[in-house]
């Protein structure tokens, strides 16, 4: 048997020859890869466009949140655009919550029976309306999808009444009408903070404040309601109503968690 010089018994001609593609072949391969990649991208965009949901669909908004926003917008349009300058103040003082009506500091009328809730539908300016409409929609949707429409209605009413009561306690003889849904919306916001920290162990706020529960951030936001309100106008800002609704919203969830009430 003959052997090659390396002594391994294999002939050099038996070795495989590796061939490399020519420049023209490499160009064709690159073009084919680019065409395939472009085709895949077009198909992906086409499928994504077909399955893409709109950023916001009003039809998906739960009923209470939807009708709340519609109601406050409709009321403001009527008051601002359809009433004359003499009629508007009369409606404002009839439906706005005025503590003096209940303590003799202001003439009592039938509006005192409905104003603890009716004042929620009235807003002092377009900016006031816009802010409450957006916050009411976002926070209301979150709460309503979690607890249902009936519980959201009861929660909203409770926080609205608490806001009016807080303003009454601080200013029992005030002739200033309190208007807007800010008290109830503050209650929804307080509930959002409480639920985020107590029910989501992986949320950044939970990671940071979990050792102390939700109370550091809740207390901070409560101070954020009070201090600017005092500095920027006191009773004219109705920070008391914001704080009353805020505390009520938190208290309801705490009492519910401890089994003291069954509101939601």
ZAKOLLUM-430585 format. One line per 3 residues: number of its first residue (from 1); their letters; for each residue x, y, z of N, C-alpha, C. Coordinates in steps of 0.1 Angstrom, whole numbers, always signed. Example, Ala and Ser with C-alpha at 12.3 -4.5 7.8 and 13.67 -1.06 7.14 Angstrom:
ZAKOLLUM-430585
1) AS) +132,-57,+78,+123,-45,+78,+132,-33,+78  +128,-22,+71,+137,-11,+71,+129,+0,+79 .
//
This chain:
ZAKOLLUM-430585
1) XXX) +9,-12,+0,+0,+0,+0,+9,+12,+0  +5,+22,-8,+13,+34,-9,+8,+44,+0  +17,+52,+5,+13,+63,+14,+18,+76,+9 .
4) XXX) +11,+87,+14,+16,+100,+10,+27,+104,+20  +32,+116,+18,+43,+120,+26,+40,+122,+41  +27,+124,+44,+23,+126,+57,+21,+113,+65 .
7) XXX) +21,+102,+58,+20,+89,+64,+6,+86,+69  -5,+93,+64,-18,+91,+69,-27,+82,+60  -21,+77,+49,-27,+68,+40,-38,+74,+31 .
10) XXX) -39,+88,+30,-49,+95,+22,-42,+102,+11  -47,+102,-1,-41,+109,-13,-45,+123,-12  -37,+133,-15,-40,+147,-15,-52,+150,-24 .
13) XXX) -55,+142,-35,-66,+145,-43,-79,+142,-37  -79,+134,-25,-92,+131,-19,-97,+142,-10  -89,+152,-8,-93,+164,+1,-104,+172,-7 .
16) XXX) -114,+177,+1,-125,+185,-5,-120,+199,-8  -124,+203,-20,-120,+217,-24,-132,+226,-21  -129,+237,-13,-139,+247,-9,-139,+258,-20 .
19) XXX) -151,+260,-26,-152,+270,-36,-160,+282,-30  -156,+294,-34,-163,+306,-29,-171,+312,-41  -183,+318,-37,-191,+324,-48,-183,+336,-54 .
22) XXX) -186,+338,-67,-180,+349,-74,-187,+362,-69  -181,+373,-74,-187,+387,-70,-201,+388,-75  -203,+383,-87,-217,+384,-93,-227,+376,-85 .
25) XXX) -223,+364,-81,-231,+356,-73,-234,+362,-59  -224,+368,-53,-226,+375,-40,-236,+386,-41  -235,+394,-52,-244,+405,-54,-258,+400,-56 .
28) XXX) -260,+389,-63,-273,+383,-65,-279,+378,-51  -270,+372,-43,-275,+368,-30,-279,+379,-21  -271,+390,-21,-274,+402,-13,-287,+408,-18 .
31) XXX) -289,+409,-31,-302,+415,-36,-314,+406,-32  -312,+393,-32,-323,+384,-28,-326,+385,-14  -316,+387,-5,-318,+389,+9,-326,+402,+12 .
34) XXX) -321,+413,+5,-328,+426,+7,-343,+425,+2  -345,+418,-9,-359,+417,-14,-367,+409,-5  -362,+399,+1,-369,+390,+11,-372,+398,+23 .
37) XXX) -362,+406,+28,-364,+414,+40,-375,+425,+37  -375,+431,+26,-384,+441,+22,-398,+435,+21  -399,+424,+15,-412,+417,+14,-418,+414,+28 .
40) XXX) -409,+409,+37,-413,+406,+51,-418,+418,+58  -411,+429,+56,-415,+442,+63,-429,+447,+58  -431,+446,+45,-444,+450,+39,-455,+442,+45 .
43) XXX) -453,+429,+45,-463,+420,+51,-466,+423,+65  -455,+425,+73,-457,+428,+87,-465,+441,+89  -461,+452,+81,-468,+464,+83,-483,+463,+79 .
46) XXX) -486,+455,+68,-499,+453,+64,-508,+446,+75  -502,+435,+81,-509,+428,+92,-511,+437,+104  -500,+445,+107,-501,+454,+119,-512,+464,+117 .
49) XXX) -513,+470,+105,-523,+480,+102,-537,+474,+103  -538,+462,+98,-552,+455,+99,-556,+452,+113  -546,+449,+122,-550,+445,+135,-549,+456,+145 .
52) XXX) -545,+468,+141,-542,+479,+150,-555,+485,+155  -556,+486,+169,-567,+493,+175,-565,+508,+176  -575,+516,+174,-573,+530,+176,-569,+533,+190 .
55) XXX) -561,+545,+191,-556,+549,+204,-568,+550,+214  -579,+555,+210,-590,+558,+219,-603,+555,+211  -612,+547,+217,-625,+545,+211,-635,+548,+221 .
58) XXX) -643,+558,+218,-653,+563,+228,-663,+552,+231  -665,+543,+221,-675,+532,+223,-671,+522,+233  -658,+522,+236,-652,+513,+246,-653,+519,+261 .
61) XXX) -657,+531,+262,-657,+537,+275,-669,+532,+283  -667,+528,+295,-678,+523,+304,-689,+533,+305  -701,+529,+307,-713,+538,+307,-712,+550,+316 .
64) XXX) -709,+548,+329,-709,+560,+338,-699,+570,+334  -687,+566,+331,-676,+575,+327,-680,+583,+315  -686,+576,+305,-690,+582,+293,-701,+592,+295 .
67) XXX) -711,+589,+303,-723,+598,+305,-719,+610,+314  -710,+607,+323,-705,+618,+332,-698,+629,+324  -689,+625,+315,-682,+635,+307,-692,+642,+298 .
70) XXX) -701,+634,+292,-711,+640,+283,-720,+650,+290  -724,+647,+303,-732,+656,+310,-726,+669,+314  -713,+668,+319,-707,+680,+323,-703,+689,+311 .
73) XXX) -700,+683,+300,-698,+691,+288,-711,+698,+283  -722,+690,+283,-735,+696,+279,-739,+707,+288  -738,+705,+301,-742,+716,+310,-734,+728,+308 .
76) XXX) -721,+727,+306,-713,+738,+305,-716,+746,+292  -719,+738,+281,-722,+745,+269,-735,+753,+270  -745,+747,+277,-757,+754,+279,-755,+767,+287 .
79) XXX) -748,+766,+298,-746,+777,+307,-737,+788,+301  -727,+784,+293,-718,+794,+288,-722,+800,+275  -729,+793,+267,-733,+797,+253,-747,+801,+251 .
82) XXX) -756,+795,+259,-770,+797,+256,-777,+806,+267  -771,+808,+278,-777,+817,+288,-771,+831,+287  -779,+841,+290,-774,+855,+290,-767,+858,+303 .
85) XXX) -761,+870,+303,-753,+874,+315,-761,+875,+328  -774,+877,+327,-782,+879,+339,-787,+865,+344  -789,+856,+335,-794,+843,+339,-783,+834,+345 .
88) XXX) -771,+835,+339,-760,+826,+343,-757,+826,+358  -756,+838,+364,-753,+839,+379,-764,+833,+387  -777,+834,+382,-788,+829,+390,-787,+813,+390 .
91) XXX) -784,+807,+379,-783,+793,+378,-771,+788,+387  -760,+796,+386,-748,+793,+394,-751,+793,+409  -758,+803,+413,-761,+804,+428,-772,+794,+432 .
94) XXX) -780,+790,+422,-791,+780,+425,-786,+766,+427  -777,+762,+417,-772,+748,+417,-758,+746,+423  -750,+757,+425,-737,+756,+432,-739,+754,+447 .
97) XXX) -730,+747,+453,-731,+743,+467,-726,+756,+475  -735,+761,+483,-733,+773,+491,-735,+770,+505  -725,+769,+514,-727,+765,+528,-736,+775,+535 .
100) XXX) -736,+788,+531,-744,+798,+538,-759,+795,+537  -763,+787,+528,-777,+784,+526,-782,+775,+538  -773,+768,+544,-777,+759,+555,-774,+765,+569 .
103) XXX) -768,+776,+569,-764,+782,+582,-770,+796,+584  -778,+800,+575,-785,+813,+576,-777,+825,+570  -765,+822,+566,-757,+833,+560,-761,+837,+546 .
106) XXX) -770,+829,+540,-774,+831,+526,-788,+826,+525  -796,+833,+516,-810,+829,+515,-811,+815,+511  -820,+807,+518,-822,+793,+515,-832,+792,+503 .
109) XXX) -830,+783,+495,-839,+780,+484,-839,+765,+481  -848,+762,+471,-849,+747,+468,-836,+742,+462  -827,+750,+457,-815,+746,+452,-806,+739,+462 .
112) XXX) -809,+743,+475,-801,+737,+486,-803,+722,+487  -815,+717,+482,-818,+703,+483,-810,+695,+473  -806,+701,+461,-800,+693,+451,-785,+697,+449 .
115) XXX) -781,+709,+454,-768,+714,+451,-756,+705,+457  -758,+698,+468,-747,+689,+472,-742,+679,+461  -751,+676,+452,-747,+667,+440,-747,+675,+427 .
118) XXX) -757,+684,+426,-758,+692,+413,-746,+700,+410  -739,+705,+420,-727,+713,+418,-716,+706,+410  -717,+693,+410,-707,+685,+403,-707,+688,+388 .
121) XXX) -719,+691,+383,-721,+692,+368,-717,+706,+363  -715,+715,+372,-712,+729,+368,-697,+732,+369  -691,+739,+360,-677,+743,+360,-675,+758,+357 .
124) XXX) -665,+763,+364,-664,+778,+363,-657,+783,+350  -651,+775,+342,-644,+779,+330,-642,+767,+321  -638,+770,+309,-636,+760,+299,-623,+751,+303 .
127) XXX) -613,+758,+309,-602,+751,+314,-605,+742,+325  -613,+746,+334,-618,+738,+346,-625,+726,+340  -634,+728,+331,-642,+717,+325,-632,+707,+318 .
130) XXX) -623,+712,+310,-614,+704,+302,-606,+695,+311  -601,+700,+322,-592,+693,+331,-601,+682,+338  -613,+685,+343,-621,+676,+350,-627,+665,+340 .
133) XXX) -629,+669,+328,-635,+659,+318,-624,+649,+315  -612,+653,+313,-601,+644,+310,-598,+635,+322  -596,+641,+333,-593,+633,+345,-605,+624,+349 .
136) XXX) -617,+629,+348,-629,+620,+351,-630,+609,+341  -626,+611,+329,-627,+600,+319,-617,+589,+322  -604,+594,+324,-593,+584,+326,-595,+577,+339 .
139) XXX) -597,+584,+350,-598,+578,+363,-611,+570,+364  -621,+575,+358,-634,+568,+359,-634,+555,+351  -627,+555,+340,-626,+542,+332,-618,+532,+340 .
142) XXX) -607,+536,+346,-599,+527,+354,-607,+521,+365  -614,+529,+372,-622,+525,+384,-634,+516,+380  -641,+521,+369,-653,+514,+365,-650,+500,+359 .
145) XXX) -639,+499,+352,-635,+486,+346,-631,+476,+358  -626,+482,+369,-622,+473,+380,-633,+469,+389  -642,+479,+392,-653,+476,+402,-667,+476,+396 .
148) XXX) -669,+480,+384,-682,+479,+378,-689,+493,+379  -699,+494,+371,-706,+507,+370,-713,+511,+383  -721,+502,+389,-729,+505,+401,-720,+509,+412 .
151) XXX) -709,+502,+414,-700,+506,+425,-693,+520,+422  -690,+522,+409,-684,+535,+406,-694,+547,+408  -706,+545,+405,-716,+555,+408,-717,+558,+423 .
154) XXX) -718,+548,+431,-718,+550,+446,-706,+556,+451  -694,+552,+446,-681,+558,+450,-681,+573,+446  -685,+576,+434,-684,+590,+429,-694,+599,+438 .
157) XXX) -706,+594,+441,-715,+602,+449,-710,+604,+463  -704,+594,+469,-699,+595,+482,-687,+605,+483  -678,+605,+473,-667,+614,+473,-672,+628,+470 .
160) XXX) -682,+630,+461,-688,+643,+459,-694,+649,+471  -702,+641,+479,-708,+646,+491,-697,+649,+501  -686,+641,+502,-676,+644,+511,-668,+656,+508 .
163) XXX) -667,+659,+495,-660,+672,+492,-668,+684,+496  -681,+683,+493,-690,+694,+498,-690,+696,+513  -690,+684,+520,-690,+685,+535,-678,+691,+540 .
166) XXX) -666,+687,+534,-653,+693,+539,-653,+708,+537  -658,+713,+526,-659,+728,+524,-668,+734,+534  -679,+728,+536,-689,+733,+546,-683,+734,+560 .
169) XXX) -675,+724,+564,-669,+724,+577,-659,+735,+579  -652,+738,+569,-642,+749,+570,-648,+762,+568  -658,+763,+559,-665,+776,+556,-680,+775,+558 .
172) XXX) -685,+773,+570,-699,+771,+572,-708,+782,+568  -703,+795,+568,-711,+806,+564,-708,+812,+551  -700,+805,+543,-696,+811,+530,-707,+813,+520 .
175) XXX) -707,+825,+514,-717,+827,+503,-712,+823,+489  -700,+818,+489,-693,+814,+476,-698,+801,+471  -703,+800,+459,-708,+787,+454,-696,+778,+450 .
178) XXX) -696,+766,+454,-686,+756,+450,-692,+748,+438  -684,+748,+428,-688,+740,+416,-677,+731,+411  -681,+721,+403,-671,+712,+397,-671,+698,+403 .
181) XXX) -666,+689,+395,-665,+675,+399,-651,+672,+406  -644,+682,+410,-630,+680,+415,-629,+671,+427  -639,+673,+436,-639,+665,+448,-640,+650,+445 .
184) XXX) -650,+646,+437,-651,+632,+433,-639,+627,+425  -634,+635,+417,-622,+631,+409,-610,+629,+417  -609,+638,+428,-598,+636,+437,-599,+623,+445 .
187) XXX) -612,+619,+447,-614,+606,+454,-610,+594,+445  -613,+595,+432,-608,+585,+422,-593,+585,+421  -587,+597,+422,-572,+597,+421,-566,+591,+433 .
190) XXX) -571,+594,+445,-566,+587,+457,-568,+572,+457  -579,+568,+451,-581,+553,+450,-571,+547,+441  -568,+554,+430,-558,+549,+420,-544,+548,+427 .
193) XXX) -540,+557,+435,-527,+556,+442,-527,+544,+451  -538,+543,+459,-539,+533,+469,-539,+519,+462  -546,+517,+452,-547,+504,+445,-534,+501,+438 .
196) XXX) -528,+511,+432,-515,+509,+425,-504,+503,+434  -503,+509,+446,-493,+505,+455,-496,+492,+463  -509,+490,+466,-513,+478,+474,-515,+466,+466 .
199) XXX) -518,+467,+453,-521,+455,+445,-511,+452,+434  -501,+460,+431,-491,+458,+421,-478,+458,+427  -473,+446,+431,-460,+444,+438,-448,+449,+429 .
202) XXX) -450,+449,+416,-439,+452,+407,-439,+466,+402  -448,+474,+406,-449,+488,+402,-437,+496,+409  -431,+506,+401,-420,+513,+407,-423,+520,+421 .
205) XXX) -436,+525,+422,-440,+531,+434,-440,+521,+446  -445,+509,+442,-445,+498,+452,-431,+494,+457  -422,+494,+447,-408,+490,+450,-402,+500,+459 .
208) XXX) -405,+513,+457,-399,+524,+465,-406,+526,+478  -419,+525,+479,-426,+528,+491,-433,+516,+498  -430,+504,+492,-437,+492,+496,-435,+489,+511 .
211) XXX) -423,+493,+516,-420,+491,+530,-430,+498,+540  -435,+510,+535,-444,+518,+544,-458,+517,+539  -461,+509,+529,-474,+509,+523,-476,+522,+514 .
214) XXX) -489,+525,+511,-492,+536,+502,-491,+550,+509  -489,+550,+523,-491,+562,+530,-481,+573,+527  -469,+571,+525,-460,+583,+521,-465,+590,+509 .
217) XXX) -468,+584,+499,-472,+591,+486,-486,+596,+488  -495,+590,+496,-508,+595,+498,-508,+608,+507  -499,+608,+517,-498,+620,+525,-492,+631,+517 .
220) XXX) -482,+628,+509,-475,+638,+501,-486,+645,+492  -494,+636,+485,-504,+642,+476,-514,+650,+484  -518,+646,+496,-527,+654,+504,-522,+667,+507 .
223) XXX) -509,+668,+510,-502,+681,+513,-502,+689,+500  -500,+682,+489,-499,+689,+476,-513,+696,+472  -524,+690,+478,-537,+696,+476,-538,+708,+485 .
226) XXX) -534,+707,+498,-537,+717,+508,-528,+730,+506  -515,+727,+505,-505,+739,+505,-507,+748,+493  -507,+743,+481,-510,+752,+470,-524,+759,+471 .
229) XXX) -534,+752,+476,-547,+758,+477,-547,+770,+487  -539,+768,+498,-538,+779,+507,-530,+791,+501  -520,+788,+494,-511,+799,+488,-518,+806,+477 .
232) XXX) -527,+799,+469,-532,+804,+457,-546,+809,+458  -552,+810,+470,-565,+817,+471,-574,+811,+481  -570,+802,+489,-579,+797,+500,-592,+791,+495 .
235) XXX) -603,+797,+500,-616,+791,+497,-620,+793,+482  -614,+803,+475,-618,+805,+461,-613,+793,+453  -603,+786,+458,-598,+774,+450,-605,+761,+454 .
238) XXX) -613,+762,+465,-620,+750,+470,-611,+738,+472  -600,+740,+478,-591,+729,+481,-597,+720,+491  -606,+725,+499,-612,+717,+509,-621,+706,+503 .
241) XXX) -628,+710,+492,-636,+700,+485,-627,+689,+479  -615,+693,+473,-606,+684,+467,-601,+674,+478  -597,+680,+490,-592,+672,+501,-603,+662,+506 .
244) XXX) -615,+668,+508,-626,+659,+513,-628,+647,+504  -629,+649,+491,-632,+638,+482,-620,+628,+482  -608,+634,+483,-596,+626,+483,-595,+616,+495 .
247) XXX) -598,+622,+507,-598,+614,+519,-609,+604,+519  -620,+608,+514,-632,+598,+513,-628,+586,+504  -622,+589,+493,-619,+578,+483,-610,+568,+490 .
250) XXX) -600,+573,+497,-590,+564,+503,-597,+557,+515  -605,+564,+523,-611,+558,+534,-621,+546,+530  -628,+548,+519,-637,+538,+514,-629,+525,+511 .
253) XXX) -618,+526,+504,-610,+514,+500,-604,+508,+512  -599,+516,+522,-593,+510,+534,-604,+503,+542  -616,+509,+544,-627,+503,+551,-632,+490,+544 .
256) XXX) -632,+491,+531,-636,+479,+523,-626,+467,+525  -613,+471,+524,-603,+460,+526,-604,+454,+540  -607,+461,+550,-608,+456,+563,-622,+450,+567 .
259) XXX) -631,+450,+557,-644,+444,+559,-654,+452,+567  -651,+465,+569,-659,+474,+577,-672,+478,+569  -671,+480,+556,-682,+483,+548,-682,+475,+535 .
262) XXX) -692,+475,+528,-693,+469,+515,-699,+478,+505  -691,+488,+501,-696,+498,+492,-693,+495,+477  -681,+489,+475,-676,+486,+462,-673,+471,+460 .
//
